[in-house]
Amino acid sequence: MEVKMSKHLLIIGDARNMKELKNESIDLMITSPPYWNLKEYGNGDSEKGYNQYIREIKEVLIEVSRVLKAGRFACINVGTAVSNSEMKHIPCDIIEIMKRLGFTFKKEIIWVKPKGTQGLWQRGTTKFLKKEPYPGYLNLNIMHEYILIFQKKGEFKIEFNEKNKLSEEFIKKVCWSVWEMKVSYTKGHPAPFPEELPYRLIKLYSQEGETVLDPFGGSGTVMKVAKELNRNSVIYEINPKYLELIKTKVGWEQKTLNSKHEFKLIIRDDKNA
């Protein structure tokens, strides 16, 4: 019986400074930045707040560029955002940032969520339906997000063996530009992505024993799936209130006969650093 072995590092701290990680020590990055409208920015000035939001994401991506190995991939799940004045196309801004950091934009995948999913119906759409049902007042329920795939300059090296060979069934599932996946209903976190999302990306862009990074750790989904796929992981989460949620999701204390997983926790005091 094969024994699964992996190492996992959880850092409660700001990913704009990944001082725990050496240059080019990460094999794959998968993340989903926090939604703009779920964070407090600026002083009521939505444009100023959005610029600050993008600037903070850029600071994290600069660190991602430093720690990611040459030729390796960065996968970013992100959606658009609607303000009172206009739609903010966050994916476009992230593509521009990554290209300026020297990454090549390789693939764009659309994640489509099921119609009628709780939380998808927007207040603006209700207003269009009930109060302003006229031409020119269209409002949309956004039921898709983007998965942007970037590659750092260099050669992607892989072992061509049976262990790394992807199944025909898996390839047929992922080779479409639109992925239909259900949303996650993790209690205690406002916006977790489904486990199927990192599952597909980890299999597509890494080998067993390699290390996956998520700088916006959230509820710990990337760490959980990395462990199940026999990869190591590092996740950063700035909000300490998610610590117990992450521990529960990844099976922090869980032991089995056919697995040996090591976990390490670092809690930083960034405010007083």
C-alpha positions as CSV (number, residue, x, y, z in Angstrom):
1,M,0.0,0.0,0.0
2,E,1.4,3.4,-1.0
3,V,1.8,5.8,1.9
4,K,0.9,9.4,1.0
5,M,3.4,11.9,2.5
6,S,3.3,15.7,2.3
7,K,4.2,18.9,4.2
8,H,1.9,21.9,4.7
9,L,2.7,25.3,6.0
10,L,-0.1,27.7,7.1
11,I,0.9,31.3,7.7
12,I,-1.5,33.7,9.3
13,G,-0.1,36.9,7.8
14,D,0.0,39.3,4.9
15,A,1.1,37.7,1.6
16,R,2.5,41.0,0.4
17,N,5.6,39.9,2.4
18,M,6.3,36.1,1.9
19,K,9.5,36.3,4.0
20,E,9.1,32.6,4.9
21,L,9.7,31.5,1.3
22,K,12.9,31.4,-0.6
23,N,13.2,32.7,-4.2
24,E,11.9,30.1,-6.7
25,S,10.8,27.6,-4.1
26,I,7.2,27.1,-5.3
27,D,6.0,24.9,-8.2
28,L,2.5,26.1,-8.7
29,M,0.4,29.0,-7.5
30,I,-3.4,28.8,-7.3
31,T,-5.5,31.6,-5.7
32,S,-8.6,33.7,-5.7
33,P,-8.2,37.2,-4.5
34,P,-10.9,38.6,-2.1
35,Y,-13.8,40.1,-3.9
36,W,-13.5,43.9,-4.1
37,N,-17.0,44.6,-2.7
38,L,-16.4,42.3,0.3
39,K,-13.5,44.5,1.6
40,E,-13.5,48.1,3.0
41,Y,-11.4,50.4,1.0
42,G,-11.1,54.2,0.9
43,N,-13.5,56.7,2.4
44,G,-16.6,56.2,0.2
45,D,-14.6,57.0,-3.0
46,S,-15.2,53.8,-5.0
47,E,-12.5,54.7,-7.6
48,K,-9.9,55.4,-5.0
49,G,-10.9,52.2,-3.2
50,Y,-10.7,50.1,-6.4
51,N,-7.2,51.5,-7.2
52,Q,-6.0,50.6,-3.7
53,Y,-7.5,47.1,-4.1
54,I,-5.6,46.5,-7.4
55,R,-2.4,47.9,-5.9
56,E,-2.6,45.5,-3.0
57,I,-3.2,42.5,-5.3
58,K,-0.2,43.7,-7.4
59,E,2.0,43.7,-4.3
60,V,1.1,40.1,-3.6
61,L,1.7,39.1,-7.2
62,I,5.2,40.7,-7.1
63,E,6.0,38.2,-4.3
64,V,4.4,35.4,-6.3
65,S,6.8,36.2,-9.1
66,R,9.7,36.0,-6.7
67,V,8.9,32.7,-5.1
68,L,7.6,30.8,-8.2
69,K,10.1,28.6,-10.1
70,A,11.0,29.4,-13.7
71,G,8.7,27.9,-16.2
72,R,6.0,27.3,-13.7
73,F,2.3,28.4,-13.7
74,A,0.2,30.8,-11.7
75,C,-3.6,30.3,-11.8
76,I,-5.9,33.1,-10.7
77,N,-9.6,32.8,-10.2
78,V,-11.3,36.2,-10.3
79,G,-14.6,37.8,-11.4
80,T,-15.8,41.2,-12.4
81,A,-17.3,43.7,-10.0
82,V,-20.1,46.1,-10.3
83,S,-19.9,49.6,-8.8
84,N,-22.6,52.3,-8.9
85,S,-21.0,53.9,-11.9
86,E,-19.5,51.1,-14.0
87,M,-18.3,47.5,-14.2
88,K,-14.8,46.9,-12.9
89,H,-13.1,44.2,-15.1
90,I,-10.6,43.0,-12.5
91,P,-9.4,40.2,-14.8
92,C,-8.1,42.7,-17.3
93,D,-6.2,44.6,-14.6
94,I,-4.6,41.4,-13.3
95,I,-3.6,40.3,-16.8
96,E,-1.8,43.7,-17.3
97,I,0.0,43.3,-13.9
98,M,1.1,39.8,-14.7
99,K,2.4,40.7,-18.1
100,R,4.4,43.6,-16.7
101,L,5.9,41.1,-14.2
102,G,7.1,39.1,-17.2
103,F,4.5,36.3,-17.2
104,T,3.0,34.9,-20.4
105,F,-0.8,34.8,-20.4
106,K,-1.5,31.2,-21.6
107,K,-5.1,30.3,-21.0
108,E,-8.5,31.8,-20.1
109,I,-11.1,29.4,-18.6
110,I,-14.7,30.5,-17.8
111,W,-16.2,29.0,-14.6
112,V,-20.0,29.0,-15.0
113,K,-22.1,28.5,-11.9
114,P,-25.5,26.9,-12.0
115,K,-28.5,29.2,-12.5
116,G,-30.5,29.9,-9.4
117,T,-27.5,29.5,-7.1
118,Q,-28.1,31.3,-3.8
119,G,-26.4,34.6,-3.8
120,L,-26.3,35.1,-7.6
121,W,-29.4,37.3,-7.8
122,Q,-28.2,40.9,-7.7
123,R,-30.1,43.8,-6.1
124,G,-29.7,45.7,-9.3
125,T,-31.5,43.0,-11.2
126,T,-34.4,43.1,-8.8
127,K,-34.6,46.8,-9.4
128,F,-34.6,46.2,-13.2
129,L,-37.3,43.6,-12.7
130,K,-39.6,45.4,-10.3
131,K,-39.0,49.2,-10.6
132,E,-37.3,49.9,-13.9
133,P,-38.4,47.3,-16.5
134,Y,-37.5,49.5,-19.4
135,P,-34.9,49.6,-22.2
136,G,-31.5,50.9,-21.1
137,Y,-31.9,49.7,-17.5
138,L,-30.6,46.2,-17.9
139,N,-28.9,44.7,-14.9
140,L,-27.3,41.2,-14.9
141,N,-27.0,38.3,-12.5
142,I,-23.3,37.4,-12.8
143,M,-23.0,33.7,-12.9
144,H,-19.4,33.3,-14.2
145,E,-15.9,33.9,-13.1
146,Y,-12.5,33.7,-14.9
147,I,-9.6,31.3,-14.3
148,L,-6.5,33.0,-15.7
149,I,-3.5,30.9,-16.4
150,F,0.0,32.5,-16.6
151,Q,3.5,31.0,-17.0
152,K,6.7,32.4,-15.7
153,K,9.6,32.7,-18.2
154,G,11.6,29.5,-18.4
155,E,11.1,25.8,-19.3
156,F,8.4,23.7,-17.7
157,K,10.1,20.4,-16.8
158,I,8.0,17.3,-16.3
159,E,8.7,13.6,-16.0
160,F,6.9,11.7,-18.9
161,N,5.9,8.6,-17.0
162,E,2.7,6.6,-16.2
163,K,2.3,8.3,-12.8
164,N,2.1,11.8,-14.4
165,K,-0.1,10.7,-17.4
166,L,-3.6,12.2,-17.2
167,S,-6.5,9.9,-17.9
168,E,-8.6,10.3,-21.0
169,E,-11.7,10.8,-18.8
170,F,-10.0,13.7,-17.0
171,I,-8.8,15.3,-20.2
172,K,-12.2,15.2,-21.8
173,K,-13.6,17.0,-18.7
174,V,-11.0,19.8,-18.7
175,C,-10.3,20.5,-22.4
176,W,-13.2,22.8,-22.8
177,S,-12.8,26.6,-22.3
178,V,-16.0,26.6,-20.1
179,W,-16.0,24.7,-16.8
180,E,-19.4,24.1,-15.2
181,M,-18.8,23.7,-11.5
182,K,-21.1,24.2,-8.5
183,V,-20.2,26.8,-5.9
184,S,-18.9,25.9,-2.5
185,Y,-21.0,26.3,0.6
186,T,-18.3,26.4,3.3
187,K,-19.9,27.7,6.4
188,G,-17.9,30.6,8.0
189,H,-16.4,32.0,4.8
190,P,-18.1,34.4,2.3
191,A,-16.5,33.3,-0.9
192,P,-14.8,29.9,-1.1
193,F,-14.3,28.3,-4.5
194,P,-15.2,24.6,-5.1
195,E,-12.7,21.9,-4.5
196,E,-13.0,20.8,-8.1
197,L,-11.3,24.0,-9.2
198,P,-7.9,23.5,-7.5
199,Y,-8.2,19.7,-8.1
200,R,-8.2,20.2,-11.9
201,L,-5.5,22.9,-11.8
202,I,-3.2,20.9,-9.5
203,K,-3.4,17.9,-11.7
204,L,-2.9,19.9,-14.9
205,Y,0.1,21.9,-13.7
206,S,2.1,19.9,-11.1
207,Q,3.5,16.6,-10.1
208,E,3.2,14.6,-6.9
209,G,5.7,15.9,-4.2
210,E,5.7,19.4,-5.6
211,T,4.6,22.5,-3.6
212,V,1.5,24.6,-4.3
213,L,1.0,28.1,-3.0
214,D,-2.2,30.0,-2.2
215,P,-1.4,33.6,-1.0
216,F,-5.1,34.3,-0.3
217,G,-5.8,31.1,1.7
218,G,-9.4,31.7,2.7
219,S,-11.0,28.5,4.1
220,G,-8.0,26.3,3.1
221,T,-9.4,24.6,0.0
222,V,-6.1,24.6,-1.9
223,M,-4.3,23.1,1.1
224,K,-6.9,20.4,1.5
225,V,-6.9,19.4,-2.2
226,A,-3.1,19.5,-2.4
227,K,-2.8,17.1,0.5
228,E,-5.3,14.7,-1.1
229,L,-3.3,14.8,-4.4
230,N,0.0,14.2,-2.5
231,R,1.4,17.7,-3.0
232,N,2.9,19.9,-0.4
233,S,1.3,23.3,0.2
234,V,1.9,26.8,1.6
235,I,-1.0,29.1,2.2
236,Y,-1.2,32.6,3.6
237,E,-4.3,34.0,5.3
238,I,-4.4,37.5,6.6
239,N,-7.5,37.0,8.8
240,P,-6.9,35.0,11.9
241,K,-10.6,34.2,12.4
242,Y,-10.3,31.6,9.6
243,L,-7.6,29.6,11.4
244,E,-9.9,27.0,13.0
245,L,-12.0,26.8,9.8
246,I,-8.8,26.0,7.8
247,K,-7.6,23.4,10.4
248,T,-11.0,21.6,10.3
249,K,-11.2,21.6,6.5
250,V,-7.6,20.2,5.9
251,G,-7.8,17.6,8.7
252,W,-5.0,19.2,10.7
253,E,-5.0,16.6,13.5
254,Q,-6.3,13.7,11.3
255,K,-4.2,10.6,11.1
256,T,-4.7,7.6,8.8
257,L,-2.8,4.3,8.2
258,N,-1.8,5.1,4.6
259,S,-0.8,8.8,5.0
260,K,1.8,10.9,6.8
261,H,1.2,14.6,6.5
262,E,3.1,17.2,8.4
263,F,1.5,20.5,9.3
264,K,3.2,23.7,10.6
265,L,1.6,27.0,11.7
266,I,3.2,30.4,11.8
267,I,1.2,33.3,13.2
268,R,2.7,36.6,12.4
269,D,2.1,40.0,14.1
270,D,2.2,42.1,10.9
271,K,0.6,45.1,12.6
272,N,3.6,45.5,15.0
273,A,6.2,44.4,12.5
